Amino acid sequence: MSRFFSAKFDRLIPYVPGEQPKGKNVFIKLNTNESPFPPSPKAQKYAAEAIEKTMLYSDPECFRLRAALADRYGVDADNVICGNGSDDILNFAFSAFCDEKTPAVFADITYGFYRVFAEYNRVPYRIIPLKDDFTIDPADYFNAEGTVFIANPNAPTGIALPVGEIEEIIKNNPENIVVIDEAYVDFGAVSCVPLTKKYDNLVVTETFSKSRSLAGARLGFAVANKELITDLNTVRNSTNPYNVNSITQAAGIGSLEDREYTDENCRKIMQTRKQTEIELKKLGFVFTDSSANFIFAAHPDHPGGEIYKALREKGVLIRHFDADRIKDYNRITVGSDEQMEKLIQKLRCII
Amino acid sequence: MSRFFSAKFDRLIPYVPGEQPKGKNVFIKLNTNESPFPPSPKAQKYAAEAIEKTMLYSDPECFRLRAALADRYGVDADNVICGNGSDDILNFAFSAFCDEKTPAVFADITYGFYRVFAEYNRVPYRIIPLKDDFTIDPADYFNAEGTVFIANPNAPTGIALPVGEIEEIIKNNPENIVVIDEAYVDFGAVSCVPLTKKYDNLVVTETFSKSRSLAGARLGFAVANKELITDLNTVRNSTNPYNVNSITQAAGIGSLEDREYTDENCRKIMQTRKQTEIELKKLGFVFTDSSANFIFAAHPDHPGGEIYKALREKGVLIRHFDADRIKDYNRITVGSDEQMEKLIQKLRCII
């Protein structure tokens, strides 16, 4: 920190992304929930075609991409905002819908960035513990007196809350915004996007990073009623109106036109998740009921940190979190069948 | 605005980017200072190669890109931060180095986003008028009691401040940060990057949007001493650690390896600027001494808004600003020789 850094950030501790190994990647990388499949051929084609025109600014309104998203999700283009990853839009939501009088409200065990977004935007936040089984009690969020952020499925647990229970939360917060972060929704959970037509206090964020294999291209979006999208655009246009580059806009359109490719990859990943869970069970692991592209697993005889380290030494990266309630667990991305077989082999040596 | 939008943004008026025509582009587009030349062949090649791996996250540290930038500018990689355009980094600087006690200080006529960044980050700002001839008096910025933001060359005037005068401003602000925004520096001005080795209160921001023909790819960077870069990274990693996508990182590296291509394009644009200025003079225009890829021109017999509208009707887009002191002027991007010949033809009909 320099002597010039604003004192308002005295307590700010940035988010720490999962490790990205440098140089030749000799690791089996199961630590950041990336897809084992390349982006769709159409996404690649459109992206490649866009490159030669990058001397021109990207469309700040993401007009064609929003139209394609609107078509895909059965909403109007005015109900959609695009961002440089869904992190971008979540940050906008903390900025637009929280302030000193409107705290952020989220679970103790959830996406770690929520706490950082709250600290960065200098808004108070209220933490609601998950139940002992890591599930959410919807009633805990009724009349939240703040802006609610729920990852569904939750990270790093993978547990999904049924849409009916989320609707109860939305209904019981007529004076509060509810943000549902659906980064992992395509792997077995049900999306709340249709509810955005019914409720004026709901924002649903999604990403192209996971199911659409575009983590490196950085593309996220949110769906909400038009007025909330206007608010988010006010923040966007006051910080970085060109936040989505033109190559990524093209890739996004290509990916949406290739929906069957995405759906097929999601089916494969869910199948691999199931198979991996069977193998992990044989090894004595316990795990949550995941609707995401990762498994949140613990072993009764081995601390989570020990398994993480042992796997790392054997060339497999998974994600370990130090937080007290979950330190026995590791979050393991569901990769290809081949990667998961290697994981199980290594675990057999360790356990 | 929705009923949920935070009252803290009551007065926030977002930045309005230059018009991006939709559909088939029939306009001669001289309104957003884009390059008439495509990105370098190497930038295009590296970008295309990166696409198939975008299922993996981009390197949040931009390790290879920062190394290439450090090599190009004769600094260490620790002196460099990359962003999603230089707007991204300028916003970080307003956040990191301004607060209630540390206002932002900038000119009345300069990049319009500074005022928006200040409003968005809710920091006070002090406006220093340019002299009558639109030049900066360095002494106006001595002991600024705030964080100084100077675009050099300035926008939309194109006028460059000599490095010696900037150094005087830096020297006379030992307790304040000075940010020099060099978006247009490659078209005839001299960069302050070497001064970052000498002064711990200097941040220089640059972009790949103009001279490197990568506006649509969104890539900017800043050079400063290591401590200031750490501060900017704290903000970056608290909002969007993956702010630069992997295709753009690859394009940036390719562009840096193809320096001769960039240099040659800059020479061509400066030559075209000179030729266009000769023609504008013949038509009775007056203009500032531009060191940028645009010309800031007024005509004694025709209001700026009138010329802007007349050109638009004839299919040529230039940029007009409503602010009082500059409403007689228009900012005209220097495009290709062919584009500028057409501009002059149309102006001959109008004048």
Chai-1 contact restraints between the chains, C-beta under 6 A:
chainA,res_idxA,chainB,res_idxB,connection_type,confidence,min_distance_angstrom,max_distance_angstrom,comment,restraint_id
A,S2,B,E227,contact,1.0,0.0,6.0,A-B,restraint_1
A,S2,B,L228,contact,1.0,0.0,6.0,A-B,restraint_2
A,S2,B,D231,contact,1.0,0.0,6.0,A-B,restraint_3
A,F4,B,F97,contact,1.0,0.0,6.0,A-B,restraint_4
A,F4,B,I177,contact,1.0,0.0,6.0,A-B,restraint_5
A,F5,B,A96,contact,1.0,0.0,6.0,A-B,restraint_6
A,F5,B,D231,contact,1.0,0.0,6.0,A-B,restraint_7
A,S6,B,D99,contact,1.0,0.0,6.0,A-B,restraint_8
A,K8,B,D99,contact,1.0,0.0,6.0,A-B,restraint_9
A,L12,B,S238,contact,1.0,0.0,6.0,A-B,restraint_10
A,P14,B,T234,contact,1.0,0.0,6.0,A-B,restraint_11
A,P14,B,N237,contact,1.0,0.0,6.0,A-B,restraint_12
A,P14,B,S238,contact,1.0,0.0,6.0,A-B,restraint_13
A,Y15,B,N237,contact,1.0,0.0,6.0,A-B,restraint_14
A,P17,B,P60,contact,1.0,0.0,6.0,A-B,restraint_15
A,P17,B,P241,contact,1.0,0.0,6.0,A-B,restraint_16
A,Q20,B,D59,contact,1.0,0.0,6.0,A-B,restraint_17
A,T32,B,Y57,contact,1.0,0.0,6.0,A-B,restraint_18
A,E34,B,M55,contact,1.0,0.0,6.0,A-B,restraint_19
A,E34,B,L56,contact,1.0,0.0,6.0,A-B,restraint_20
A,S35,B,M55,contact,1.0,0.0,6.0,A-B,restraint_21
A,P38,B,E52,contact,1.0,0.0,6.0,A-B,restraint_22
A,P38,B,M55,contact,1.0,0.0,6.0,A-B,restraint_23
A,P39,B,T54,contact,1.0,0.0,6.0,A-B,restraint_24
A,Q44,B,I51,contact,1.0,0.0,6.0,A-B,restraint_25
A,A47,B,I51,contact,1.0,0.0,6.0,A-B,restraint_26
A,A48,B,A48,contact,1.0,0.0,6.0,A-B,restraint_27
A,A48,B,I51,contact,1.0,0.0,6.0,A-B,restraint_28
A,I51,B,Q44,contact,1.0,0.0,6.0,A-B,restraint_29
A,I51,B,A47,contact,1.0,0.0,6.0,A-B,restraint_30
A,I51,B,A48,contact,1.0,0.0,6.0,A-B,restraint_31
A,E52,B,P38,contact,1.0,0.0,6.0,A-B,restraint_32
A,T54,B,P39,contact,1.0,0.0,6.0,A-B,restraint_33
A,T54,B,L214,contact,1.0,0.0,6.0,A-B,restraint_34
A,T54,B,G216,contact,1.0,0.0,6.0,A-B,restraint_35
A,T54,B,A217,contact,1.0,0.0,6.0,A-B,restraint_36
A,M55,B,E34,contact,1.0,0.0,6.0,A-B,restraint_37
A,M55,B,S35,contact,1.0,0.0,6.0,A-B,restraint_38
A,M55,B,P38,contact,1.0,0.0,6.0,A-B,restraint_39
A,M55,B,S213,contact,1.0,0.0,6.0,A-B,restraint_40
A,L56,B,E34,contact,1.0,0.0,6.0,A-B,restraint_41
A,L56,B,G216,contact,1.0,0.0,6.0,A-B,restraint_42
A,Y57,B,T32,contact,1.0,0.0,6.0,A-B,restraint_43
A,Y57,B,A215,contact,1.0,0.0,6.0,A-B,restraint_44
A,Y57,B,G216,contact,1.0,0.0,6.0,A-B,restraint_45
A,S58,B,G216,contact,1.0,0.0,6.0,A-B,restraint_46
A,D59,B,Q20,contact,1.0,0.0,6.0,A-B,restraint_47
A,P60,B,P17,contact,1.0,0.0,6.0,A-B,restraint_48
A,N84,B,N84,contact,1.0,0.0,6.0,A-B,restraint_49
A,G85,B,Y242,contact,1.0,0.0,6.0,A-B,restraint_50
A,D87,B,N240,contact,1.0,0.0,6.0,A-B,restraint_51
A,D88,B,N240,contact,1.0,0.0,6.0,A-B,restraint_52
A,N91,B,T239,contact,1.0,0.0,6.0,A-B,restraint_53
A,A96,B,F5,contact,1.0,0.0,6.0,A-B,restraint_54
A,F97,B,F4,contact,1.0,0.0,6.0,A-B,restraint_55
A,D99,B,S6,contact,1.0,0.0,6.0,A-B,restraint_56
A,D99,B,K8,contact,1.0,0.0,6.0,A-B,restraint_57
A,V116,B,S238,contact,1.0,0.0,6.0,A-B,restraint_58
A,Y120,B,S238,contact,1.0,0.0,6.0,A-B,restraint_59
A,I177,B,F4,contact,1.0,0.0,6.0,A-B,restraint_60
A,S213,B,M55,contact,1.0,0.0,6.0,A-B,restraint_61
A,L214,B,T54,contact,1.0,0.0,6.0,A-B,restraint_62
A,A215,B,Y57,contact,1.0,0.0,6.0,A-B,restraint_63
A,G216,B,T54,contact,1.0,0.0,6.0,A-B,restraint_64
A,G216,B,L56,contact,1.0,0.0,6.0,A-B,restraint_65
A,G216,B,Y57,contact,1.0,0.0,6.0,A-B,restraint_66
A,G216,B,S58,contact,1.0,0.0,6.0,A-B,restraint_67
A,G216,B,S246,contact,1.0,0.0,6.0,A-B,restraint_68
A,A217,B,T54,contact,1.0,0.0,6.0,A-B,restraint_69
A,A217,B,N245,contact,1.0,0.0,6.0,A-B,restraint_70
A,R218,B,Y242,contact,1.0,0.0,6.0,A-B,restraint_71
A,R218,B,N245,contact,1.0,0.0,6.0,A-B,restraint_72
A,E227,B,S2,contact,1.0,0.0,6.0,A-B,restraint_73
A,L228,B,S2,contact,1.0,0.0,6.0,A-B,restraint_74
A,D231,B,S2,contact,1.0,0.0,6.0,A-B,restraint_75
A,D231,B,F5,contact,1.0,0.0,6.0,A-B,restraint_76
A,T234,B,P14,contact,1.0,0.0,6.0,A-B,restraint_77
A,N237,B,P14,contact,1.0,0.0,6.0,A-B,restraint_78
A,N237,B,Y15,contact,1.0,0.0,6.0,A-B,restraint_79
A,S238,B,L12,contact,1.0,0.0,6.0,A-B,restraint_80
A,S238,B,P14,contact,1.0,0.0,6.0,A-B,restraint_81
A,S238,B,V116,contact,1.0,0.0,6.0,A-B,restraint_82
A,S238,B,Y120,contact,1.0,0.0,6.0,A-B,restraint_83
A,T239,B,N91,contact,1.0,0.0,6.0,A-B,restraint_84
A,N240,B,D87,contact,1.0,0.0,6.0,A-B,restraint_85
A,N240,B,D88,contact,1.0,0.0,6.0,A-B,restraint_86
A,P241,B,P17,contact,1.0,0.0,6.0,A-B,restraint_87
A,Y242,B,G85,contact,1.0,0.0,6.0,A-B,restraint_88
A,Y242,B,R218,contact,1.0,0.0,6.0,A-B,restraint_89
A,N245,B,A217,contact,1.0,0.0,6.0,A-B,restraint_90
A,N245,B,R218,contact,1.0,0.0,6.0,A-B,restraint_91
A,N245,B,T248,contact,1.0,0.0,6.0,A-B,restraint_92
A,S246,B,G216,contact,1.0,0.0,6.0,A-B,restraint_93
A,I247,B,I247,contact,1.0,0.0,6.0,A-B,restraint_94
A,T248,B,N245,contact,1.0,0.0,6.0,A-B,restraint_95
